[in-house]
Each structure stands twice: as structure tokens, then as C-alpha cells.
């Protein structure tokens, strides 16, 4: 991408609005590009793209004829910045990158950029496993997806196990088995690990599963019925019974897929519902004539954007790191359909079509997605109203200046100092903000000693030292309005000491102690320099705080268990330089155990695929040096 930069910001702007924008026209030409509108504090208000920068900016210079949202934005504009590009598509790409980076107030922002899971059937193993995959598609094999959630993937994997008997165990476990596992006994696996099926027959199962995921389940069922009839005629009754069970399982799967479209093989159905300045976008994933789940998103509407602008921004941001399907069905048209189509086609490396269907099955799919969007937004707005009342009650109960917009709750988890982890959860007007949760592996001596005060000090110090470094002026929404600490007077004193050392003296924090008999409903609340107090038993604010505290406890416990489980499955090979996950699997598969690897001679180590003579000597020396 080639572009030039024009920076016309004033160091001390003295005027805002139409006059400022009018001044920019003197130096602009008709090039495509991206413009930024900034306020008097040099904060970016809006990022936009244009096929013709001069023509687009001249629209803002008009004194009237703007929507309320655009009028407010213009009135706050004190300066502008411009980046010219070669094409409008490049401008759209640059616009989305800047929006993601700067998060301007008046732009539409998609707040969930989590990747979606896929199903992967590898091609680098004679008996490939079938597994869930998330992230970059770097492993060799066939990918099927995206699925809306891990639950949708797990359900499909369960169906594939029942029908096609494919293995789901890891390569290390596969190579180390000497007898069939329970999945073979309950007819969920063909038992390739112990030779109960040939490589050719297993490949046929993989082919059937691939056809099923491609939407050819009817063909697969017909082939199974034919094979069952042939086995019955040959008096191979045991094989015929096994095929009959597979046909029954496939029939059961198909009976649960009644909502699957017949005339749409591959598409994303994207429907938007806008109400009261809030938006919900529902995305349904259809692959191989099968519905692979749906997910709702709640983009920020840029202080009053309309449906075409919201949907266009959503599509550009949603498919930034995801491969678009061949067809995207929309509930509303977008502002620049040709431009968005070209952008998505370039990203996919093939043609992508946008359509707003008006009749037939495609229109029914869109209507179903729109109904889900409408109902999801209604639930969210109701929950938001309740949440706002709770936050208002929290502010009144603890004498806060205003209802908090970001609450951070901290807790620690360990067993006598082992595998110590600190957890932070975040809540606000929209409920729990799970994408903001954080885990802290305790690094200092406090963890080993089981010192809860020391662990809390380490967690908060790391958290706020980073905040002070990244956002010392507190311009972003990353700074909390309230801290809740799981603990009593001792924890509160420790937190007060930490905050004083960091120079943060205006951030309220509260300790939540279990109280008498450590029972729910008898919690005591501690604040620096004040006597502990309690809320009445039936106070909704008390229940709200209990939910926050319990969620923090759940998060910290989960992090601790994951760390402990990882430590349990670790081996001495993890410490050997040059031995990564692939070589570790190869060594364990060859020798059977890590202990056998530590005793192996250099000559034996070089017999393992991927282990050079130099690395074999390094592994040998590592374990001998360690005694």
C-alpha cells in the first residue's frame, strides 16, 4: 500500500466546527484516502474513508443538512488529519485498521474479535484424529468451519464419533496404547491404535466423515445402507449389525438438523436490529447445507449511526481475521456494497457475494436471524436496566461519586503456596466483561510462602504499574472506578499500601470478608480508616457483590487448576533446549516414557525422526549433567 501523509493539526486550536473543516479544503485534492477528525484535546473523534477526499470533506463543511450525530461530531472538531491511498479499497483497509487501533467515539466498533473454532482432520498421519482447532490454519489437513462456539464443535465431534468411529486421542496416547480404550468398547472409535481396523478401511471412514461435513449426509447414508445389504447377503451379520447402528446414529443426527437449509450450501446470515441507539447483529454460519450455530454481537453504534453504516463497519471488521464465505445474506443493504464486496473477495482470494434476499428460503433465513437479533437485544436491554439499577445502588451503599462503569474484582488461589495464581474479573453496565479478565502467575516469594497479602501486592503492583505506563492520563476505559478485594482489614491495608506506593490516591476499593461463620449474607465490608459494616440480608446490592466475588473466585480457581494440571502433565523433556512439542511427542512415541529418554544413549536418540546427532548429544548431556 502506498500513501502520503498530510498533517494539518494546529498546536493550539482556537476554533471548532464548520470553519475548521472549511480551512482543510484549501490543501485537499480528489485523491482517495482516510481522514481523521480530532477535538481540541487532539483525541480522535472519527475515522472515515473517501473515494474523493475533497468531495467528502466538503460535505462536512456545509453548515446544515446533517444528522444529529454528524452535527455533534462537526461541532467538536478542532483539526483534521489525512492519509491518501492509491485506491478506495486501500482506504477501506486503512480505515478499519485505524478504527481498531484508535477506537474513536463516533465510529461503529465491533467489540468481540475472538476467533471461531473449526474442525480439523489432519493429513499427516495414517490414522488421523479429528479435533477442534482455533486460530491460524497452520496445520496440514482439511478444515471445516467456522462454528459459532466450542459447544457446537463438541456436539458435531460427538456425532462424528458415533457415526464414523474416528479417534479423538492425541498422537502420543495413540502410539502408546497396547489395548483398546473405553471409546472402542462403547462403539465410539474403530480402535486403530491396536490394529482393529486397517489403514484403508480407516481412510474410508475419514472420507465418509468428510462427505458428511461437506453436506452429503444423504449420500453417505445410502452408501452405508448398500454396504449393510451386501454384508447381510454375505451372511456377515456382525458387520451388518455394526453398519445398522451407524445408520441409526446418522438418522438421529439428521433428525436434529431440521432447520438446515436445503438450497444454501455455504453462507453467513448477518442480521441487524437497531433500537434505542443500541444494536445487535446475529451471525448464523451455514456450511455444507448445515447450520453450525449462531452468535450475537453488540457493536457500539458510533453515537447514533444508521443501519447501512453499522452493517458495513461490522462486515469490514468482522472479516478482518476470518475467511468470508462465498455468500453473505444481509438483513439490510450497506452504504458501499461494491467496495465491501471487492474487499471481502480480495481477502478470500475468490468471489464473495453480498445479497439482501426478499423472498424464498434465503429470505426466511434472514428473517429468522433478524428475529433472534431483536429478541437478544430486548433481553440485553432489560438486563442492562437491571444492571444500571444495581450499579446505582452500589454507588449509594459505598458513597461513590457516581455509579461505577468498570469494577475490577481480585482473588488469589493456591494450595499451600503451590501453583499460585491471581485472578481479575471485570464488570460494568453490560455485566461481566469476560474478554477483560486476566490471570497472573505469581512470580515472587509470596506464592511459595502462601502469603496472601504478598500475592495480592504482586498482582495489583503488576496491574497498575502497567496501567500507569500505558495510560498515565487515564484517557481510556481501561482504568477501573472501583476495586473489590476478597479479604478483610488485612487485605485492605495491604492494598492501601500498594496504592500509596504507586501514587494512586483517588481510586476507591473495598474488602469483602466472609463475616460471621463465613456464610453468604453475613459479609462484612472494609474500607481504609473506617469501621467494617454490612448490608441487610435481602439487599439486591449484597447479592450483586456476592455474584462478583463468586465469579472472581471461580476464575482464580479455574486458573489455579489449569496451572496445576499443566504441571502434572509436564516432563523433564520440557526443560531441554531445542526440544519443542513436536520433538517431545516423537521422543515419547519412540521410547514410551520420559524416563526412558533420560537413560537413552546418543545412538538410540538419533534413531528418532527429527533428532539430529548434535541434538541427541545435547539431550544426552542435559540429563547426565543433571545427574
Secondary structure, 3 states (H helix, E strand, C coil): CCEEEEECCCCCCCCCCHHHHHHHHHHCCCCCEEEEEECCCCCEEEEEEECCHHHHHHHHHCCCCCCHHHHHHHHHCCEEEEEEECCHHHHHHHHHHHHHHHCCCCCEECCCCCCCCEEEEECCCCCCCEEEECCCCCCCEEEECCCCCHHHHHHHHHHHHHHHCCCCCCHHHHHHCCCCCHHHHCCCCCCHHHCCCCHHHHHHHHHHHHHHHCCCHHHHHHHHHHHHHHHHHCCCHHHHHHHHHHHHHHHHHHHCCCCCCCCCCEEEEEEEEEECCEEEEEEEEEECCEEEEEEEECCEECCCCCHHHHHHHHHHHHCCCCCCCCEEEECCCCCCHHHHHHHHHHHHCCCCEEECCCCHHHHHHHHHHHHHHHHHHHHHHHHHHHHHHHHHHHHHHCCCCCCCCCEEEEEEEEECCEEEEEEEEEEECCEECHHHCEEEECCCHHHHHCCHHHHHHHHHHHHHHHHHHHCCCCCCCCCCCEEEEECCHHHHHHHHHHHHHHCCCCCEEEEEECCHHHCCCCCEEECCCCCCECCCCCCHHHHHHHHHHHHHHHHHHHHHHHHHHHHHCCCHHHHCCCCCHHHHHHHHHHHCCHHHHHHCCHHHHCCCCCCCHHHHHHHHHHHHHCC
